[in-house]
Amino acid sequence: MSDDKTGKDRSRITRRKFLAALSAGAAALAIPAGKAEAYVIEEYFRQHFKRLSKDDLKDILAKMEEELSFKYGKAVTAKATPPPDNTVFAYALDLSRCIGCRRCVYGCVKENNLSRDPQIQWIKVLEFHTNNHKWQGLEHSNRYYEPEQVPEPGKFYVPVQCQQCKNPPCVKVCPVQATWQEPDGIVVVDYNWCIGCRFCMAACPYGARNFNWGKPTIPKEEFNPVVHYLGNRPQYKGVVGKCTFCIQRSREGRYTACVEACPVGARKFGNLMDPNSEIRYILENLKVFRLKEELDTNPKFYYFFSMGYSVKS
């Protein structure tokens, strides 16, 4: 899947371009012959994830393991772990503890096989000034702060990622139903079905979706070989990605990568349906708030201040 003599990368054609070519009556695709390229073509004709039979899915995962193992030189395990019963995942973030170190960002990038060049980050840590007594709104924050040391005096930090809304506006606007909400509350994307129209990005009030403008680059030595079909498998150029609460981890009973990366314990994650979970304790005993609640998106991502309260750690 190397570049041709014109210097153009023919190894990946976005689904949107592919469908456009079909509608225009294109006679053929300029993709070199070969086993790997045949697999790429097969991906364009793949059924929507929800319509795949168990046998089809098993075959797809096996081929994915073969392709990624060859590409990254590691033994890859590809999963499509379904949502667990009696589970709705939720997140809580302690703003009084967050120091703005961005370790959550880098932990997410590595765990979820996000592109380093062009750079894709599903978590954004926003910097605000404490001397402003009014809530400034997300649009008035600074995402690109670079102090010598954090936390910086006079500043506080608000990490933002997919809020896993109960009423997600991004799902409603997708013209091809490439994104939907699973029974465990996680909003997912079928990258093979996404046409790259970016309607979902425009609809999301939290800026939580990211478009892959270029062919994603992941260092082989940093590639995470445990992938989920709806989560951290490498994405393509021309599709939209987002946080999935580390679906490859959470559905196996593990914490998300950002929770484990946080050095100050500011991040909390758990099952809303479990009355003994830490997330339920926080919701029942602390004063929490959600971003842009007036929009009626009903996020399952909560913010709180633990200062002055007793919180499980």
Backbone hydrogen bonds, N-H to C=O, Kabsch-Sander energy under -0.5 kcal/mol:
donor,donor_aa,acceptor,acceptor_aa,energy
4,D,8,K,-1.5
7,G,4,D,-1.8
10,R,8,K,-0.8
18,F,14,T,-2.5
19,L,15,R,-2.8
20,A,16,R,-2.1
21,A,17,K,-2.4
22,L,18,F,-2.0
23,S,19,L,-2.4
24,A,20,A,-1.6
25,G,22,L,-1.5
26,A,21,A,-3.0
31,I,29,L,-1.9
38,A,34,G,-2.3
39,Y,35,K,-1.7
40,V,36,A,-1.6
41,I,37,E,-2.3
42,E,38,A,-2.1
43,E,39,Y,-1.6
44,Y,40,V,-1.0
44,Y,41,I,-0.7
45,F,41,I,-0.9
45,F,42,E,-0.5
46,R,43,E,-1.1
51,R,48,H,-1.9
52,L,49,F,-1.3
57,L,53,S,-2.6
58,K,54,K,-2.2
59,D,55,D,-2.1
60,I,56,D,-2.5
61,L,57,L,-2.6
62,A,58,K,-1.8
63,K,59,D,-2.1
64,M,60,I,-2.4
65,E,61,L,-2.4
66,E,62,A,-2.0
67,E,63,K,-2.7
68,L,64,M,-2.7
69,S,65,E,-2.2
70,F,66,E,-1.8
71,K,67,E,-2.2
72,Y,68,L,-2.7
73,G,69,S,-1.4
74,K,69,S,-0.5
76,V,74,K,-0.9
77,T,225,P,-2.8
78,A,76,V,-0.5
79,K,227,V,-2.7
87,T,84,P,-0.6
89,F,184,D,-2.3
90,A,270,G,-2.3
91,Y,300,K,-2.3
92,A,268,K,-2.7
93,L,302,Y,-2.3
94,D,266,A,-3.3
95,L,93,L,-0.9
95,L,304,F,-2.5
96,S,304,F,-0.6
97,R,94,D,-1.2
98,C,94,D,-1.5
106,Y,102,R,-1.8
107,G,103,R,-2.4
108,C,104,C,-2.1
109,V,105,V,-2.2
110,K,106,Y,-2.0
111,E,107,G,-2.2
112,N,108,C,-2.6
113,N,110,K,-0.8
114,L,109,V,-2.1
116,R,217,T,-3.2
117,D,118,P,-0.5
117,D,217,T,-0.6
120,I,115,S,-2.4
124,K,160,V,-2.9
126,L,124,K,-0.7
126,L,158,V,-1.9
127,E,142,N,-2.2
128,F,156,F,-2.9
130,T,154,G,-2.4
131,N,154,G,-0.5
132,N,129,H,-0.9
133,H,131,N,-0.8
140,H,137,G,-1.7
141,S,138,L,-1.5
142,N,127,E,-1.9
143,R,141,S,-0.5
155,K,152,E,-1.6
156,F,128,F,-2.1
158,V,126,L,-2.6
160,V,124,K,-3.4
166,K,297,T,-0.7
166,K,298,N,-2.5
167,N,297,T,-2.5
171,V,168,P,-0.6
172,K,168,P,-1.1
173,V,169,P,-1.2
174,C,170,C,-0.7
174,C,171,V,-0.6
177,Q,174,C,-0.7
180,W,188,V,-1.4
182,E,186,I,-2.9
185,G,182,E,-2.2
188,V,180,W,-2.7
188,V,186,I,-0.6
189,V,230,L,-0.5
190,D,178,A,-3.0
191,Y,189,V,-1.0
193,W,190,D,-1.7
194,C,190,D,-1.4
202,A,198,R,-1.7
203,A,199,F,-1.8
204,C,200,C,-1.7
207,G,204,C,-0.9
210,N,241,G,-2.7
212,N,239,V,-2.5
213,W,211,F,-1.2
222,E,219,P,-1.4
223,F,219,P,-0.6
223,F,220,K,-0.9
227,V,77,T,-2.6
227,V,225,P,-0.8
229,Y,79,K,-2.8
231,G,228,H,-1.7
233,R,228,H,-1.2
238,G,212,N,-3.3
239,V,236,Y,-1.1
241,G,210,N,-2.9
249,R,246,C,-2.9
250,S,246,C,-2.8
251,R,247,I,-1.4
252,E,249,R,-1.7
253,G,250,S,-1.6
254,R,249,R,-2.1
260,E,256,T,-1.7
261,A,257,A,-1.7
262,C,258,C,-1.3
265,G,262,C,-0.6
268,K,92,A,-2.9
270,G,90,A,-2.1
272,L,88,V,-3.2
272,L,270,G,-0.6
274,D,271,N,-1.4
277,S,274,D,-1.8
281,Y,277,S,-1.8
282,I,278,E,-2.1
283,L,279,I,-2.1
284,E,280,R,-2.1
285,N,281,Y,-1.5
286,L,282,I,-2.3
288,V,286,L,-0.8
289,F,303,Y,-2.4
293,E,290,R,-0.9
295,L,292,K,-1.9
296,D,293,E,-1.8
300,K,163,Q,-2.3
302,Y,91,Y,-3.1
303,Y,289,F,-2.9
304,F,93,L,-2.2
305,F,287,K,-0.6
309,Y,306,S,-3.0
311,V,309,Y,-0.7
